[in-house]
Amino acid sequence: MSKQTPDDIACLNTCKEPMNHCHRKLLSTEALAEYLDVALSTLRQYRLDGKGPTYIKIGHLVRYRVEDVEEWLATKKH
């Protein structure tokens, strides 16, 4: 799987539609951190604490399904 390019992250940052309309279906930890504007260590801690979005392990890689991220974000509304 190739690294996400600035265009991929720009899609996440500028897409006016829900995230699942973007062309990326799996997000790296780096791309999700960029989208959420949080540190990588925050997402790592969320995984350890079971507080973050559901993730997928592919070998040593961690990936997030866009649908899971949207679902998790929906639970964060106040």
N, CA, C and O atoms as a printed pandas DataFrame, in Angstrom:
     atom_number atom_name residue_name chain_id  residue_number  x_coord  y_coord  z_coord
0              1         N          MET        A               1    0.850   -1.173    0.000
1              2        CA          MET        A               1    0.000    0.000    0.000
2              3         C          MET        A               1    0.895    1.236    0.000
3              4         O          MET        A               1    1.837    1.331    0.787
4              5         N          SER        A               2    0.600    2.159   -0.869
5              6        CA          SER        A               2    1.447    3.338   -0.987
6              7         C          SER        A               2    1.133    4.345    0.110
7              8         O          SER        A               2    0.051    4.336    0.698
8              9         N          LYS        A               3    2.100    5.208    0.369
9             10        CA          LYS        A               3    1.885    6.269    1.355
10            11         C          LYS        A               3    0.847    7.235    0.839
11            12         O          LYS        A               3    0.702    7.430   -0.367
12            13         N          GLN        A               4    0.130    7.837    1.763
13            14        CA          GLN        A               4   -0.862    8.817    1.362
14            15         C          GLN        A               4   -0.169   10.107    0.978
15            16         O          GLN        A               4    0.749   10.569    1.655
16            17         N          THR        A               5   -0.621   10.667   -0.105
17            18        CA          THR        A               5   -0.014   11.870   -0.647
18            19         C          THR        A               5   -0.683   13.103   -0.053
19            20         O          THR        A               5   -1.733   12.994    0.580
20            21         N          PRO        A               6   -0.090   14.262   -0.249
21            22        CA          PRO        A               6   -0.755   15.497    0.183
22            23         C          PRO        A               6   -2.149   15.649   -0.426
23            24         O          PRO        A               6   -3.044   16.209    0.207
24            25         N          ASP        A               7   -2.341   15.148   -1.663
25            26        CA          ASP        A               7   -3.666   15.213   -2.282
26            27         C          ASP        A               7   -4.684   14.379   -1.520
27            28         O          ASP        A               7   -5.841   14.778   -1.386
28            29         N          ASP        A               8   -4.259   13.217   -1.017
29            30        CA          ASP        A               8   -5.155   12.376   -0.234
30            31         C          ASP        A               8   -5.596   13.101    1.032
31            32         O          ASP        A               8   -6.776   13.097    1.381
32            33         N          ILE        A               9   -4.647   13.715    1.708
33            34        CA          ILE        A               9   -4.964   14.438    2.943
34            35         C          ILE        A               9   -5.787   15.676    2.622
35            36         O          ILE        A               9   -6.699   16.028    3.371
36            37         N          ALA        A              10   -5.472   16.336    1.520
37            38        CA          ALA        A              10   -6.262   17.500    1.123
38            39         C          ALA        A              10   -7.702   17.109    0.881
39            40         O          ALA        A              10   -8.613   17.865    1.217
40            41         N          CYS        A              11   -7.925   15.936    0.301
41            42        CA          CYS        A              11   -9.285   15.457    0.081
42            43         C          CYS        A              11  -10.011   15.357    1.411
43            44         O          CYS        A              11  -11.165   15.771    1.519
44            45         N          LEU        A              12   -9.357   14.819    2.412
45            46        CA          LEU        A              12   -9.977   14.675    3.719
46            47         C          LEU        A              12  -10.230   16.027    4.366
47            48         O          LEU        A              12  -11.228   16.206    5.065
48            49         N          ASN        A              13   -9.343   16.971    4.139
49            50        CA          ASN        A              13   -9.474   18.276    4.769
50            51         C          ASN        A              13  -10.469   19.191    4.063
51            52         O          ASN        A              13  -11.018   20.098    4.689
52            53         N          THR        A              14  -10.711   18.974    2.777
53            54        CA          THR        A              14  -11.560   19.894    2.030
54            55         C          THR        A              14  -12.861   19.290    1.556
55            56         O          THR        A              14  -13.734   20.016    1.081
56            57         N          CYS        A              15  -13.017   17.998    1.668
57            58        CA          CYS        A              15  -14.205   17.318    1.177
58            59         C          CYS        A              15  -15.430   17.825    1.933
59            60         O          CYS        A              15  -15.485   17.748    3.160
60            61         N          LYS        A              16  -16.401   18.337    1.204
61            62        CA          LYS        A              16  -17.625   18.852    1.824
62            63         C          LYS        A              16  -18.622   17.736    2.108
63            64         O          LYS        A              16  -19.549   17.912    2.899
64            65         N          GLU        A              17  -18.434   16.608    1.472
65            66        CA          GLU        A              17  -19.305   15.451    1.671
66            67         C          GLU        A              17  -18.791   14.638    2.857
67            68         O          GLU        A              17  -17.664   14.842    3.310
68            69         N          PRO        A              18  -19.623   13.708    3.365
69            70        CA          PRO        A              18  -19.093   12.813    4.401
70            71         C          PRO        A              18  -17.827   12.122    3.901
71            72         O          PRO        A              18  -17.624   11.971    2.696
72            73         N          MET        A              19  -16.991   11.710    4.828
73            74        CA          MET        A              19  -15.690   11.150    4.465
74            75         C          MET        A              19  -15.795    9.974    3.505
75            76         O          MET        A              19  -14.890    9.772    2.696
76            77         N          ASN        A              20  -16.874    9.186    3.567
77            78        CA          ASN        A              20  -16.938    8.006    2.711
78            79         C          ASN        A              20  -17.126    8.355    1.238
79            80         O          ASN        A              20  -17.057    7.462    0.393
80            81         N          HIS        A              21  -17.362    9.624    0.903
81            82        CA          HIS        A              21  -17.410   10.012   -0.492
82            83         C          HIS        A              21  -16.019   10.307   -1.039
83            84         O          HIS        A              21  -15.847   10.441   -2.250
84            85         N          CYS        A              22  -15.035   10.409   -0.168
85            86        CA          CYS        A              22  -13.660   10.595   -0.626
86            87         C          CYS        A              22  -13.159    9.292   -1.234
87            88         O          CYS        A              22  -13.729    8.230   -0.985
88            89         N          HIS        A              23  -12.120    9.367   -2.013
89            90        CA          HIS        A              23  -11.652    8.196   -2.747
90            91         C          HIS        A              23  -10.854    7.225   -1.879
91            92         O          HIS        A              23  -10.568    6.114   -2.326
92            93         N          ARG        A              24  -10.491    7.599   -0.669
93            94        CA          ARG        A              24   -9.738    6.702    0.205
94            95         C          ARG        A              24  -10.705    5.947    1.094
95            96         O          ARG        A              24  -11.579    6.557    1.711
96            97         N          LYS        A              25  -10.570    4.638    1.171
97            98        CA          LYS        A              25  -11.438    3.833    2.029
98            99         C          LYS        A              25  -10.748    3.452    3.337
99           100         O          LYS        A              25  -11.414    3.254    4.353
100          101         N          LEU        A              26   -9.414    3.348    3.319
101          102        CA          LEU        A              26   -8.651    3.062    4.533
102          103         C          LEU        A              26   -7.699    4.223    4.789
103          104         O          LEU        A              26   -7.052    4.727    3.871
104          105         N          LEU        A              27   -7.626    4.635    6.037
105          106        CA          LEU        A              27   -6.753    5.741    6.410
106          107         C          LEU        A              27   -5.617    5.232    7.281
107          108         O          LEU        A              27   -5.819    4.375    8.141
108          109         N          SER        A              28   -4.446    5.752    7.059
109          110        CA          SER        A              28   -3.321    5.462    7.951
110          111         C          SER        A              28   -3.503    6.278    9.228
111          112         O          SER        A              28   -4.318    7.199    9.281
112          113         N          THR        A              29   -2.741    5.928   10.243
113          114        CA          THR        A              29   -2.774    6.699   11.482
114          115         C          THR        A              29   -2.357    8.140   11.222
115          116         O          THR        A              29   -2.928    9.070   11.791
116          117         N          GLU        A              30   -1.365    8.320   10.365
117          118        CA          GLU        A              30   -0.891    9.664   10.036
118          119         C          GLU        A              30   -1.986   10.498    9.365
119          120         O          GLU        A              30   -2.187   11.663    9.708
120          121         N          ALA        A              31   -2.688    9.893    8.412
121          122        CA          ALA        A              31   -3.747   10.618    7.705
122          123         C          ALA        A              31   -4.898   10.957    8.643
123          124         O          ALA        A              31   -5.460   12.050    8.564
124          125         N          LEU        A              32   -5.253   10.032    9.529
125          126        CA          LEU        A              32   -6.333   10.300   10.469
126          127         C          LEU        A              32   -5.930   11.375   11.469
127          128         O          LEU        A              32   -6.740   12.235   11.816
128          129         N          ALA        A              33   -4.691   11.332   11.932
129          130        CA          ALA        A              33   -4.208   12.367   12.854
130          131         C          ALA        A              33   -4.268   13.735   12.187
131          132         O          ALA        A              33   -4.662   14.718   12.814
132          133         N          GLU        A              34   -3.878   13.799   10.919
133          134        CA          GLU        A              34   -3.936   15.048   10.170
134          135         C          GLU        A              34   -5.384   15.528   10.038
135          136         O          GLU        A              34   -5.674   16.706   10.249
136          137         N          TYR        A              35   -6.276   14.623    9.692
137          138        CA          TYR        A              35   -7.689   14.975    9.515
138          139         C          TYR        A              35   -8.299   15.490   10.823
139          140         O          TYR        A              35   -9.031   16.479   10.826
140          141         N          LEU        A              36   -7.990   14.808   11.934
141          142        CA          LEU        A              36   -8.558   15.193   13.230
142          143         C          LEU        A              36   -7.794   16.323   13.901
143          144         O          LEU        A              36   -8.256   16.884   14.894
144          145         N          ASP        A              37   -6.622   16.661   13.360
145          146        CA          ASP        A              37   -5.741   17.674   13.931
146          147         C          ASP        A              37   -5.324   17.305   15.355
147          148         O          ASP        A              37   -5.385   18.115   16.279
148          149         N          VAL        A              38   -4.897   16.042   15.490
149          150        CA          VAL        A              38   -4.383   15.545   16.774
150          151         C          VAL        A              38   -3.010   14.917   16.536
151          152         O          VAL        A              38   -2.646   14.600   15.403
152          153         N          ALA        A              39   -2.273   14.748   17.594
153          154        CA          ALA        A              39   -0.952   14.121   17.511
154          155         C          ALA        A              39   -1.086   12.619   17.264
155          156         O          ALA        A              39   -2.072   11.995   17.656
156          157         N          LEU        A              40   -0.078   12.057   16.607
157          158        CA          LEU        A              40   -0.048   10.603   16.417
158          159         C          LEU        A              40   -0.135    9.882   17.757
159          160         O          LEU        A              40   -0.802    8.855   17.882
160          161         N          SER        A              41    0.543   10.429   18.747
161          162        CA          SER        A              41    0.542    9.785   20.070
162          163         C          SER        A              41   -0.857    9.746   20.676
163          164         O          SER        A              41   -1.174    8.841   21.449
164          165         N          THR        A              42   -1.696   10.723   20.329
165          166        CA          THR        A              42   -3.075   10.722   20.822
166          167         C          THR        A              42   -3.829    9.523   20.271
167          168         O          THR        A              42   -4.521    8.831   21.018
168          169         N          LEU        A              43   -3.705    9.270   18.977
169          170        CA          LEU        A              43   -4.378    8.115   18.385
170          171         C          LEU        A              43   -3.825    6.807   18.933
171          172         O          LEU        A              43   -4.576    5.859   19.161
172          173         N          ARG        A              44   -2.530    6.756   19.142
173          174        CA          ARG        A              44   -1.934    5.547   19.726
174          175         C          ARG        A              44   -2.485    5.304   21.129
175          176         O          ARG        A              44   -2.795    4.169   21.491
176          177         N          GLN        A              45   -2.602    6.356   21.906
177          178        CA          GLN        A              45   -3.137    6.217   23.260
178          179         C          GLN        A              45   -4.617    5.814   23.214
179          180         O          GLN        A              45   -5.060    4.989   24.012
180          181         N          TYR        A              46   -5.373    6.392   22.289
181          182        CA          TYR        A              46   -6.776    5.997   22.121
182          183         C          TYR        A              46   -6.877    4.499   21.844
183          184         O          TYR        A              46   -7.753    3.826   22.388
184          185         N          ARG        A              47   -5.979    3.968   20.992
185          186        CA          ARG        A              47   -6.004    2.532   20.697
186          187         C          ARG        A              47   -5.722    1.721   21.950
187          188         O          ARG        A              47   -6.406    0.736   22.225
188          189         N          LEU        A              48   -4.717    2.133   22.709
189          190        CA          LEU        A              48   -4.372    1.407   23.937
190          191         C          LEU        A              48   -5.511    1.438   24.952
191          192         O          LEU        A              48   -5.763    0.450   25.642
192          193         N          ASP        A              49   -6.196    2.575   25.038
193          194        CA          ASP        A              49   -7.278    2.744   26.012
194          195         C          ASP        A              49   -8.630    2.263   25.504
195          196         O          ASP        A              49   -9.597    2.219   26.264
196          197         N          GLY        A              50   -8.707    1.899   24.211
197          198        CA          GLY        A              50   -9.977    1.479   23.629
198          199         C          GLY        A              50  -10.961    2.624   23.471
199          200         O          GLY        A              50  -12.171    2.397   23.468
200          201         N          LYS        A              51  -10.465    3.862   23.338
201          202        CA          LYS        A              51  -11.324    5.049   23.271
202          203         C          LYS        A              51  -11.503    5.585   21.861
203          204         O          LYS        A              51  -12.403    6.392   21.626
204          205         N          GLY        A              52  -10.688    5.169   20.933
205          206        CA          GLY        A              52  -10.726    5.734   19.586
206          207         C          GLY        A              52  -11.594    4.944   18.642
207          208         O          GLY        A              52  -12.303    4.025   19.053
208          209         N          PRO        A              53  -11.538    5.306   17.366
209          210        CA          PRO        A              53  -12.308    4.566   16.374
210          211         C          PRO        A              53  -11.767    3.149   16.207
211          212         O          PRO        A              53  -10.593    2.875   16.457
212          213         N          THR        A              54  -12.650    2.265   15.780
213          214        CA          THR        A              54  -12.238    0.895   15.482
214          215         C          THR        A              54  -11.142    0.931   14.426
215          216         O          THR        A              54  -11.195    1.732   13.492
216          217         N          TYR        A              55  -10.151    0.061   14.579
217          218        CA          TYR        A              55   -9.045    0.027   13.617
218          219         C          TYR        A              55   -8.802   -1.389   13.145
219          220         O          TYR        A              55   -9.279   -2.352   13.746
220          221         N          ILE        A              56   -8.064   -1.500   12.077
221          222        CA          ILE        A              56   -7.722   -2.785   11.472
222          223         C          ILE        A              56   -6.215   -2.935   11.526
223          224         O          ILE        A              56   -5.482   -1.992   11.226
224          225         N          LYS        A              57   -5.749   -4.109   11.904
225          226        CA          LYS        A              57   -4.314   -4.404   11.858
226          227         C          LYS        A              57   -4.049   -5.269   10.633
227          228         O          LYS        A              57   -4.656   -6.328   10.473
228          229         N          ILE        A              58   -3.156   -4.824    9.780
229          230        CA          ILE        A              58   -2.713   -5.578    8.614
230          231         C          ILE        A              58   -1.221   -5.792    8.813
231          232         O          ILE        A              58   -0.407   -4.924    8.499
232          233         N          GLY        A              59   -0.882   -6.944    9.332
233          234        CA          GLY        A              59    0.510   -7.158    9.733
234          235         C          GLY        A              59    0.824   -6.187   10.849
235          236         O          GLY        A              59    0.149   -6.189   11.879
236          237         N          HIS        A              60    1.827   -5.363   10.666
237          238        CA          HIS        A              60    2.176   -4.358   11.679
238          239         C          HIS        A              60    1.511   -3.004   11.406
239          240         O          HIS        A              60    1.661   -2.068   12.191
240          241         N          LEU        A              61    0.779   -2.902   10.295
241          242        CA          LEU        A              61    0.136   -1.643    9.919
242          243         C          LEU        A              61   -1.213   -1.474   10.612
243          244         O          LEU        A              61   -1.959   -2.436   10.790
244          245         N          VAL        A              62   -1.509   -0.251   10.993
245          246        CA          VAL        A              62   -2.820    0.096   11.550
246          247         C          VAL        A              62   -3.540    0.941   10.514
247          248         O          VAL        A              62   -2.987    1.913    9.997
248          249         N          ARG        A              63   -4.784    0.562   10.213
249          250        CA          ARG        A              63   -5.596    1.309    9.266
250          251         C          ARG        A              63   -6.984    1.527    9.856
251          252         O          ARG        A              63   -7.465    0.737   10.669
252          253         N          TYR        A              64   -7.607    2.605    9.432
253          254        CA          TYR        A              64   -8.941    2.956    9.899
254          255         C          TYR        A              64   -9.888    2.999    8.703
255          256         O          TYR        A              64   -9.596    3.635    7.691
256          257         N          ARG        A              65  -11.026    2.314    8.831
257          258        CA          ARG        A              65  -12.049    2.409    7.788
258          259         C          ARG        A              65  -12.772    3.737    7.960
259          260         O          ARG        A              65  -13.093    4.135    9.079
260          261         N          VAL        A              66  -13.024    4.415    6.860
261          262        CA          VAL        A              66  -13.679    5.712    6.893
262          263         C          VAL        A              66  -15.018    5.611    7.620
263          264         O          VAL        A              66  -15.367    6.494    8.405
264          265         N          GLU        A              67  -15.764    4.547    7.366
265          266        CA          GLU        A              67  -17.066    4.360    7.991
266          267         C          GLU        A              67  -16.947    4.289    9.516
267          268         O          GLU        A              67  -17.776    4.842   10.239
268          269         N          ASP        A              68  -15.908    3.603    9.994
269          270        CA          ASP        A              68  -15.700    3.480   11.441
270          271         C          ASP        A              68  -15.349    4.825   12.067
271          272         O          ASP        A              68  -15.788    5.137   13.174
272          273         N          VAL        A              69  -14.561    5.613   11.354
273          274        CA          VAL        A              69  -14.186    6.939   11.860
274          275         C          VAL        A              69  -15.432    7.826   11.946
275          276         O          VAL        A              69  -15.639    8.512   12.946
276          277         N          GLU        A              70  -16.255    7.811   10.901
277          278        CA          GLU        A              70  -17.478    8.616   10.924
278          279         C          GLU        A              70  -18.397    8.200   12.067
279          280         O          GLU        A              70  -18.968    9.047   12.754
280          281         N          GLU        A              71  -18.534    6.904   12.263
281          282        CA          GLU        A              71  -19.382    6.390   13.342
282          283         C          GLU        A              71  -18.858    6.844   14.702
283          284         O          GLU        A              71  -19.632    7.273   15.557
284          285         N          TRP        A              72  -17.551    6.751   14.900
285          286        CA          TRP        A              72  -16.933    7.172   16.151
286          287         C          TRP        A              72  -17.111    8.670   16.369
287          288         O          TRP        A              72  -17.420    9.109   17.477
288          289         N          LEU        A              73  -16.914    9.455   15.306
289          290        CA          LEU        A              73  -17.080   10.901   15.419
290          291         C          LEU        A              73  -18.516   11.275   15.788
291          292         O          LEU        A              73  -18.741   12.226   16.538
292          293         N          ALA        A              74  -19.473   10.534   15.266
293          294        CA          ALA        A              74  -20.877   10.808   15.563
294          295         C          ALA        A              74  -21.181   10.648   17.064
295          296         O          ALA        A              74  -22.086   11.295   17.593
296          297         N          THR        A              75  -20.424    9.791   17.729
297          298        CA          THR        A              75  -20.625    9.593   19.178
298          299         C          THR        A              75  -20.022   10.722   19.985
299          300         O          THR        A              75  -20.258   10.815   21.190
300          301         N          LYS        A              76  -19.247   11.580   19.345
301          302        CA          LYS        A              76  -18.556   12.664   20.047
302          303         C          LYS        A              76  -19.328   13.982   20.017
303          304         O          LYS        A              76  -18.873   14.986   20.566
304          305         N          LYS        A              77  -20.500   13.974   19.372
305          306        CA          LYS        A              77  -21.298   15.211   19.308
306          307         C          LYS        A              77  -21.811   15.567   20.674
307          308         O          LYS        A              77  -22.165   14.696   21.469
308          309         N          HIS        A              78  -21.849   16.854   20.942
309          310        CA          HIS        A              78  -22.382   17.346   22.228
310          311         C          HIS        A              78  -23.647   18.110   21.984
311          312         O          HIS        A              78  -24.259   18.610   22.928
